[in-house]
Amino acid sequence: MPQERPQLDLTGRTAVVTGGVRGVGLGITRAFLAAGADVVAVARHEPDELPEVDGRKARFAALDVRDPDAAQAFADGLDRVDVLVNNAGGTPFQPVADGDVRRHIKIIELNLISALVMSRAVRPRMTGGGSIIMIGSVSGVRPSPGTAAYGAAKAGLASLATSLAVEWAPEIRVNTVTLGMVRTESSHLHYGGEDGVAAVAGTVPLGRLADPADVGAACVFLASPLAGYVSGSSLLLHGGGERPAFLDAATVNRD
């Protein structure tokens, strides 16, 4: 299980977290609440309960982050933004040749276009400088069979982050947290039941899947003064990566 971590103080900061009410996004929202930030959790549908830490609740905004007009109206209603976490995303398993091509296009829109839309909309509210954090994936830096559109979108997201880090410097820092496998309420869709999750976790050098709290801790660090000279970077959060398949296939050097 993840160990408790010291919390950085982001009191007085306002953080917007897209997809911030479930899964990885919920972990990010909770981490910013624990660090003292005011958090606006954005999603298409309001959850039954808003994220809460020590009696402090996130605010909620219903928004389709792919819609430029809706994103602009949302941003216009904010006084200021210090941190934007572009977390909204995800994908079902579906090979490229299967299903309606529009479904694959929507996956790219959700995982890439939404980040461009939200970053542009929120930027004018970062009047005192700010931090934009993209939630990327190792699927963007290695083959992603069965989720190719998602992998392509995440590759584009990392490129977008490095470009914005140059275009919007020095006022705004832009970084990516590149995730490996994370255990959420949807893990069974990709890994199977508890046996499948345990088997997959056994392939990770650190011996477990990431917890959403791990992602939140990384995001709070990147938003904090401790990362004041970090921009255009990708923080790999994958527990040590993946064991190369050839090592298990080879007939020598097995120990």
BELDA-V350192 format. One record per pair of residues at least 12 apart in sequence whose C-alpha atoms are under 10 Angstrom apart, sorted by sequence separation. I is the first residue (numbers start at 1). J is the second residue. D is the distance in Angstrom with one decimal. If there is no record, write none. Layout:
BEGIN
i = <I:I>
j = <J:J>
d = <D:D>
END
This chain:
BEGIN
i = <17:29:39:62:91:92:139:140:161:162:197:16:28:29:47:61:91:119:137:138:139:140:141:142:161:162:222:15:46:119:137:139:140:141:160:161:162:183:17:26:45:46:91:92:119:136:139:140:160:161:16:25:41:42:45:46:91:137:138:139:140:160:219:15:25:36:39:40:41:42:43:44:45:46:90:91:115:136:137:138:140:141:158:159:218:14:15:25:33:34:35:38:39:40:41:42:43:44:45:89:90:115:136:137:140:158:183:218:13:14:20:21:22:33:34:37:38:39:40:41:42:43:44:45:89:91:115:135:136:157:158:181:182:218:20:21:33:34:36:38:39:40:41:42:43:44:89:90:91:115:134:136:137:158:181:11:16:20:21:22:30:32:33:37:38:39:40:41:42:43:44:65:89:90:136:137:10:11:13:14:15:16:17:18:19:20:21:29:30:31:33:34:41:42:43:66:88:89:112:135:136:187:215:8:9:10:11:13:14:15:16:17:18:19:20:21:29:30:33:42:65:87:88:89:111:134:135:181:214:7:8:9:10:11:12:13:14:15:16:17:18:19:21:26:27:29:30:33:64:87:88:111:112:134:154:180:7:9:10:11:12:13:14:15:16:17:18:19:21:22:26:33:86:89:111:136:183:184:8:9:10:11:12:13:14:15:16:17:18:19:21:26:30:32:86:88:89:134:182:183:184:7:8:9:10:11:21:30:87:88:134:181:182:183:184:210:7:8:9:10:21:22:29:30:86:87:133:181:182:183:184:210:6:7:21:22:29:86:132:180:181:182:183:209:210:20:21:85:86:180:181:182:208:209:20:84:86:179:182:208:42:86:132:182:206:207:85:86:132:182:205:206:207:84:85:131:204:205:206:84:204:205:206:179:203:204:205:21:141:178:203:204:205:20:40:84:111:112:140:177:201:203:204:205:21:83:84:111:129:136:137:138:139:140:177:203:204:20:66:82:83:107:108:109:110:111:112:113:129:130:131:132:133:134:135:136:137:138:139:203:17:20:40:81:82:107:108:109:111:112:116:129:130:131:132:133:134:135:136:137:138:139:177:16:39:67:80:81:84:107:108:111:112:115:119:129:130:131:132:133:134:135:136:137:138:139:177:15:16:17:18:38:66:71:75:80:81:82:83:104:106:107:108:110:111:112:113:114:128:129:130:131:132:133:134:135:136:137:138:176:16:19:38:39:40:41:42:44:65:66:74:75:78:80:81:82:104:105:106:107:108:109:112:113:116:120:127:128:129:130:131:132:133:134:135:136:137:175:16:18:19:37:39:42:43:65:66:68:72:75:76:80:81:82:104:105:107:108:111:112:115:116:119:123:126:127:177:18:19:37:42:64:65:66:67:68:71:72:75:76:79:80:81:82:83:84:85:86:87:88:89:103:104:107:108:111:112:115:126:176:18:66:67:70:71:74:75:78:79:80:81:82:83:84:85:86:87:88:89:113:175:65:66:68:69:70:71:72:73:74:75:76:77:79:80:81:82:83:84:85:86:87:98:105:108:112:116:174:175:65:66:68:71:72:75:76:81:82:83:84:85:86:87:95:96:97:108:123:173:174:64:65:66:67:68:71:72:75:80:81:82:83:84:85:86:95:96:173:32:65:66:67:70:71:94:95:96:65:66:68:69:93:94:95:96:65:68:93:94:95:96:92:93:94:95:173:91:92:93:94:119:173:175:176:178:179:182:29:91:173:174:175:176:177:178:179:180:181:182:28:90:91:93:173:174:175:176:177:178:179:180:181:182:91:92:173:174:175:176:177:178:179:180:181:16:28:91:170:172:173:174:175:176:177:178:179:180:25:90:91:173:174:175:176:177:178:179:180:181:25:26:89:170:177:180:25:169:179:180:24:25:169:14:24:25:89:14:15:16:20:24:89:165:166:14:15:16:17:18:19:20:165:166:13:14:15:16:17:18:19:20:164:165:13:14:15:16:17:18:19:20:164:165:13:14:15:16:17:18:19:162:163:12:13:14:15:16:17:18:19:161:162:16:17:18:19:86:161:162:10:160:161:162:159:161:158:158:158:135:135:133:134:133:132:133:131:83:85:133:82:83:84:85:86:87:132:133:83:85:131:132:85:131:130:131:130:18:93:131:18:92:93:131:92:133:136:138:91:131:132:133:135:136:137:138:18:131:133:134:135:136:137:138:133:136:137:16:138:16:25:24:14:15:14:15:16:17:13:15:85:84:83:83:85:83:84:83:82:83:27:24:26:23:24:23:24:23:24:22:23:22:23:22:23:31:30:31:35:29:30:31:37:27:28:29:31:32:27:28:31:32:35:24:26:27:28:30:31:34:24:25:26:27:28:29:30:31:32:33:23:24:25:27:28:31:32:23:24:26:27:28:31:32:35:22:23:24:25:26:27:28:29:24:25:28:29:32:24:28:15:2:1:1:2:5:15:1:2:4:5:8:1:2:3:7:10:13:2:3:6:9:13:2:5:8:7:8:10:7:10:8:9:10:8:9:8:8>
j = <29:41:51:74:103:104:151:152:173:174:209:29:41:42:60:74:104:132:150:151:152:153:154:155:174:175:235:29:60:133:151:153:154:155:174:175:176:197:32:41:60:61:106:107:134:151:154:155:175:176:32:41:57:58:61:62:107:153:154:155:156:176:235:32:42:53:56:57:58:59:60:61:62:63:107:108:132:153:154:155:157:158:175:176:235:32:33:43:51:52:53:56:57:58:59:60:61:62:63:107:108:133:154:155:158:176:201:236:32:33:39:40:41:52:53:56:57:58:59:60:61:62:63:64:108:110:134:154:155:176:177:200:201:237:40:41:53:54:56:58:59:60:61:62:63:64:109:110:111:135:154:156:157:178:201:32:37:41:42:43:51:53:54:58:59:60:61:62:63:64:65:86:110:111:157:158:32:33:35:36:37:38:39:40:41:42:43:51:52:53:55:56:63:64:65:88:110:111:134:157:158:209:237:31:32:33:34:36:37:38:39:40:41:42:43:44:52:53:56:65:88:110:111:112:134:157:158:204:237:31:32:33:34:35:36:37:38:39:40:41:42:43:45:50:51:53:54:57:88:111:112:135:136:158:178:204:32:34:35:36:37:38:39:40:41:42:43:44:46:47:51:58:111:114:136:161:208:209:34:35:36:37:38:39:40:41:42:43:44:45:47:52:56:58:112:114:115:160:208:209:210:34:35:36:37:38:48:57:114:115:161:208:209:210:211:237:35:36:37:38:49:50:57:58:114:115:161:209:210:211:212:238:35:36:50:51:58:115:161:209:210:211:212:238:239:50:51:115:116:210:211:212:238:239:51:115:117:210:213:239:74:118:164:214:238:239:118:119:165:215:238:239:240:118:119:165:238:239:240:119:239:240:241:215:239:240:241:58:178:215:240:241:242:58:78:122:149:150:178:215:239:241:242:243:60:122:123:150:168:175:176:177:178:179:216:242:243:60:106:122:123:147:148:149:150:151:152:153:169:170:171:172:173:174:175:176:177:178:179:243:58:61:81:122:123:148:149:150:152:153:157:170:171:172:173:174:175:176:177:178:179:180:218:58:81:109:122:123:126:149:150:153:154:157:161:171:172:173:174:175:176:177:178:179:180:181:219:58:59:60:61:81:109:114:118:123:124:125:126:147:149:150:151:153:154:155:156:157:171:172:173:174:175:176:177:178:179:180:181:219:60:63:82:83:84:85:86:88:109:110:118:119:122:124:125:126:148:149:150:151:152:153:156:157:160:164:171:172:173:174:175:176:177:178:179:180:181:219:61:63:64:82:84:87:88:110:111:113:117:120:121:125:126:127:149:150:152:153:156:157:160:161:164:168:171:172:222:64:65:83:88:110:111:112:113:114:117:118:121:122:125:126:127:128:129:130:131:132:133:134:135:149:150:153:154:157:158:161:172:222:65:113:114:117:118:121:122:125:126:127:128:129:130:131:132:133:134:135:136:160:222:113:114:116:117:118:119:120:121:122:123:124:125:127:128:129:130:131:132:133:134:135:146:153:156:160:164:222:223:114:115:117:120:121:124:125:130:131:132:133:134:135:136:144:145:146:157:172:222:223:114:115:116:117:118:121:122:125:130:131:132:133:134:135:136:145:146:223:83:116:117:118:121:122:145:146:147:117:118:120:121:145:146:147:148:118:121:146:147:148:149:146:147:148:149:227:146:147:148:149:174:228:230:231:233:234:237:85:147:229:230:231:232:233:234:235:236:237:238:85:147:148:150:230:231:232:233:234:235:236:237:238:239:149:150:231:232:233:234:235:236:237:238:239:75:87:150:229:231:232:233:234:235:236:237:238:239:85:150:151:233:234:235:236:237:238:239:240:241:86:87:150:231:238:241:87:231:241:242:87:88:232:78:88:89:153:79:80:81:85:89:154:230:231:80:81:82:83:84:85:86:231:232:80:81:82:83:84:85:86:87:231:232:81:82:83:84:85:86:87:88:232:233:82:83:84:85:86:87:88:231:232:82:83:84:85:86:87:88:89:231:232:87:88:89:90:157:232:233:82:232:233:234:232:234:232:233:234:215:219:218:219:219:219:220:219:172:174:222:172:173:174:175:176:177:222:223:174:176:222:223:177:223:223:224:224:114:189:227:115:189:190:228:190:231:234:236:190:230:231:232:234:235:236:237:118:231:233:234:235:236:237:238:234:237:238:118:241:122:135:135:126:130:130:131:132:133:130:132:219:219:219:220:223:222:223:223:223:224:184:182:184:182:183:183:184:184:185:184:185:185:186:186:187:212:212:213:217:212:213:214:220:211:212:213:215:216:212:213:216:217:220:210:212:213:214:216:217:220:211:212:213:214:215:216:217:218:219:220:211:212:213:215:216:219:220:212:213:215:216:217:220:221:224:212:213:214:215:216:217:218:219:215:216:219:220:223:216:220:220:208:208:209:210:213:223:210:211:213:214:217:211:212:213:217:220:223:213:214:217:220:224:214:217:220:220:221:223:221:224:223:224:225:224:225:225:226>
d = <6.5:6.9:9.4:9.1:9.9:9.8:4.6:6.0:9.3:7.1:8.3:8.6:9.6:10.0:8.9:8.0:9.1:7.5:9.0:8.0:7.9:7.2:8.2:9.2:5.8:7.3:9.1:8.5:7.1:9.7:7.6:9.2:4.7:6.4:9.3:6.0:8.6:8.2:9.4:8.5:9.4:7.8:9.7:8.9:9.8:9.3:6.9:4.1:9.7:6.7:9.7:8.4:9.9:9.8:8.7:6.5:6.5:9.6:8.2:7.7:7.8:9.6:9.6:7.4:9.4:9.6:9.6:9.4:6.3:8.5:7.8:8.1:5.9:9.7:7.5:9.4:9.8:9.0:6.1:8.7:8.4:9.3:8.3:9.6:8.1:9.1:9.1:9.7:8.6:8.9:9.7:8.7:8.0:5.7:6.0:5.9:6.7:5.0:7.9:7.8:9.7:9.6:5.5:8.1:8.0:6.4:9.3:9.7:9.3:9.9:9.2:9.9:9.8:7.4:6.1:9.6:8.5:5.0:4.7:4.9:4.9:5.3:5.0:9.2:8.9:9.1:7.5:8.5:7.9:8.3:9.1:8.8:9.5:8.2:8.1:6.3:6.2:7.6:8.7:6.9:6.2:5.6:6.3:6.0:5.6:5.5:9.0:7.8:8.7:9.5:9.3:9.4:9.3:8.5:8.4:9.3:9.9:4.7:7.4:9.1:6.5:9.4:8.6:9.3:8.0:8.4:6.8:8.7:6.3:7.0:8.1:9.4:5.5:6.9:6.8:9.0:7.5:9.0:9.6:9.4:6.6:8.6:7.3:8.4:7.0:5.7:7.0:7.0:6.8:8.6:9.7:8.4:9.9:8.6:7.9:9.7:6.8:4.7:9.6:8.4:6.7:10.0:7.5:9.6:9.2:8.7:9.5:7.8:5.7:6.2:5.8:6.3:6.1:5.6:6.5:9.9:8.7:6.3:6.9:8.3:7.9:9.8:6.6:8.3:9.9:7.2:8.9:8.8:8.2:8.3:9.1:10.0:8.9:6.8:7.2:5.0:4.7:4.8:4.8:5.0:4.6:4.9:9.1:9.5:9.1:9.4:9.9:7.5:9.8:8.2:9.2:9.1:9.6:7.6:8.9:9.3:9.1:8.6:5.3:4.3:6.0:6.1:5.8:6.2:6.0:6.0:6.2:8.1:8.0:8.3:6.9:7.3:8.9:8.7:8.8:9.9:8.9:9.5:8.6:5.0:5.1:4.9:6.9:8.5:7.6:8.4:7.2:8.8:9.5:9.6:6.7:9.8:9.6:9.4:9.2:7.7:9.5:9.1:9.0:5.7:9.0:7.0:5.5:6.0:5.1:7.6:9.7:9.0:9.5:8.1:7.0:9.0:5.2:6.0:7.4:8.0:5.5:8.4:8.0:8.7:8.8:9.9:9.6:8.4:7.9:8.2:8.1:5.7:4.4:5.7:7.2:7.2:9.3:8.9:7.2:8.9:7.5:5.5:8.4:8.1:6.2:5.7:7.2:8.2:7.2:9.7:6.6:8.8:9.0:7.5:9.0:6.8:9.8:7.5:8.5:9.6:10.0:8.5:9.9:7.7:9.8:7.6:9.3:9.1:8.9:7.8:9.5:8.0:9.0:8.8:9.0:5.2:9.4:8.4:9.2:9.8:7.9:6.1:6.4:7.5:6.2:5.3:8.9:7.9:10.0:6.7:6.8:9.2:9.3:9.5:10.0:6.5:7.3:9.3:9.8:7.7:9.2:8.8:8.6:7.8:9.8:8.9:6.1:7.7:8.6:9.4:9.0:6.9:9.7:9.7:9.1:9.8:9.0:9.8:10.0:6.8:7.5:8.8:9.4:9.5:9.9:9.3:9.7:9.7:9.1:9.2:9.0:8.4:9.2:9.6:8.8:7.2:8.4:7.7:8.9:6.1:7.7:6.0:8.6:6.9:10.0:9.9:9.7:7.1:9.5:9.7:6.0:9.6:9.3:5.2:8.5:8.1:6.6:5.6:6.2:5.9:6.2:5.8:5.6:4.6:5.9:8.1:7.4:9.8:9.7:9.8:8.7:8.1:9.4:6.4:6.2:5.8:6.7:7.6:10.0:4.5:4.7:4.8:4.7:5.1:4.5:5.1:4.4:4.5:5.6:9.9:7.4:9.8:9.5:9.8:9.4:9.7:6.5:9.1:8.4:9.6:8.8:8.0:8.1:9.0:9.1:6.2:8.9:8.6:6.7:8.9:9.3:9.9:7.4:5.2:6.3:5.9:6.5:5.5:6.2:6.3:6.0:6.1:8.6:9.1:9.7:9.6:9.9:9.3:9.6:9.8:10.0:10.0:9.4:6.3:9.5:9.9:8.8:8.6:5.4:5.8:8.6:7.4:9.8:9.8:7.5:8.0:6.7:8.5:7.7:10.0:8.3:8.8:8.0:8.6:7.9:8.5:7.1:8.3:7.2:9.0:8.6:9.4:9.7:8.9:9.9:9.5:9.9:9.7:7.9:7.7:9.2:9.7:8.5:9.6:8.2:4.8:5.2:8.5:5.8:9.5:9.8:5.1:9.2:5.5:8.8:9.3:9.1:9.0:8.4:9.4:9.0:9.6:9.0:9.5:8.7:9.2:10.0:9.0:9.3:8.4:7.0:8.0:5.9:8.3:6.8:6.1:8.0:7.7:9.2:8.1:8.4:7.5:8.2:9.4:8.6:9.4:8.2:7.8:8.5:7.7:9.3:9.4:7.7:9.1:7.6:6.4:7.6:9.8:6.1:8.3:5.5:7.3:9.4:7.2:8.8:6.9:5.7:6.5:5.9:6.1:6.5:8.2:9.4:10.0:7.6:8.7:4.4:9.4:9.2:9.7:9.4:8.5:8.5:8.7:8.8:9.1:9.8:9.8:8.7:8.9:4.7:4.8:4.8:4.7:4.9:5.1:9.6:9.8:9.3:8.6:9.5:9.1:9.5:5.2:8.1:5.7:9.1:5.1:8.6:8.2:7.3:6.3:5.8:6.2:6.0:6.1:8.2:9.7:8.5:9.7:9.9:8.4:9.0:9.5:8.5:7.8:8.8:7.4:7.7:6.2:7.7:7.3:9.9:9.1:8.5:7.7:8.4:7.3:9.1:6.8:7.0:8.7:9.8:9.6:6.6:9.0:9.5:8.3:8.6:4.3:7.7:7.1:8.0:9.0:9.1:8.8:5.0:6.5:6.6:6.5:7.7:5.3:6.0:7.1:7.4:8.4:5.6:8.3:9.0:9.3:9.7:7.2:9.1:9.2:9.9:8.1:7.6:9.0:9.9:9.9:9.5:9.4:6.9:8.4:8.3:5.5:7.7:8.5:6.3:8.4:7.8:8.8:8.5:8.4:9.6:9.6:9.7:7.2:5.3:5.1:6.3:5.7:5.8:6.3:6.1:6.6:10.0:8.5:9.0:5.0:5.6:5.1:4.6:4.8:4.8:4.9:4.1:8.6:10.0:8.8:6.4:9.9:8.5:7.3:7.7:6.0:6.2:6.2:5.8:5.7:7.4:8.8:7.3:9.6:9.5:9.5:7.9:8.5:6.7:7.7:9.2:9.1:9.5:9.2:9.9:8.6:9.3:9.9:7.3:6.2:8.6:9.9:9.0:7.8:7.5:9.7:9.6:9.2:9.6:9.7:9.4:9.3:7.2:8.9:9.9:9.5:9.8:8.6:7.0:6.2:8.3:8.3:8.0:9.1:9.3:6.0:7.5:8.9:5.2:5.9:6.2:6.1:6.3:8.0:7.3:9.5:5.0:7.5:5.3:4.5:4.8:4.8:5.5:5.8:7.6:7.9:8.7:5.8:6.4:5.8:6.2:6.4:5.2:4.3:8.0:7.7:9.3:7.6:8.7:7.5:8.4:6.6:5.1:7.3:9.0:4.5:9.9:8.2:8.9:9.8:9.7:6.4:7.2:9.8:9.6:8.3:8.9:9.3:8.9:9.0:9.0:7.7:8.9:9.0:9.9:9.2:7.0:9.6:9.7:9.8:9.5:9.9:7.6:9.2:9.6:9.5:9.8:9.4:9.8:8.9:7.9:9.9:9.5:7.6:7.9:9.9:5.6:7.9:8.6:9.8:9.3:8.2:9.7:9.0:7.9:7.4:9.3:8.2:9.7:8.6:8.2:9.8:9.9:9.4:10.0:9.7:9.4:8.7:9.0:8.8:8.8:10.0:9.1:9.9:9.2:8.9:8.0:9.7:9.7:9.1:9.9:8.9:9.1:9.4:9.3:9.9:9.7:9.9:9.3:9.6:9.5:9.7:9.6:7.9:10.0:9.6:9.4:9.4:9.6:9.0:6.6:8.4:9.5:9.7:7.7:9.8:8.9:8.5:8.3:7.0:5.2:9.5:8.5:6.4:8.3:7.7:9.9:9.6:9.3:9.4:6.8:9.5:9.7:7.9:9.0:9.7:8.0:6.9:9.3:8.7:7.3:4.5:6.7:5.0:8.4:7.6:9.7:7.3:4.8:8.6:7.4:6.2:9.7:7.9:7.4:8.5:7.8:6.4:7.2:9.6:9.2:8.3:9.9:9.3:4.6:9.5:6.9:3.8:8.2:6.3:6.7:7.8:9.9:5.4:7.4:6.9:10.0:9.8:9.5:9.9:9.2:8.7:8.5:8.7:8.8:9.8:7.0:8.1:7.0:9.8:9.4:7.9:8.1:9.9:9.4:8.2:9.6:8.3:9.6:9.2:9.3:7.2:9.6:9.4:9.2:8.4:9.9:9.9:8.2:8.3:9.7:8.0:9.4:9.3:9.2:10.0:7.5:7.9:7.3:8.5:7.4:8.5:9.2:7.1:9.7:8.0:9.3:7.2:9.6:9.2:9.1>
END
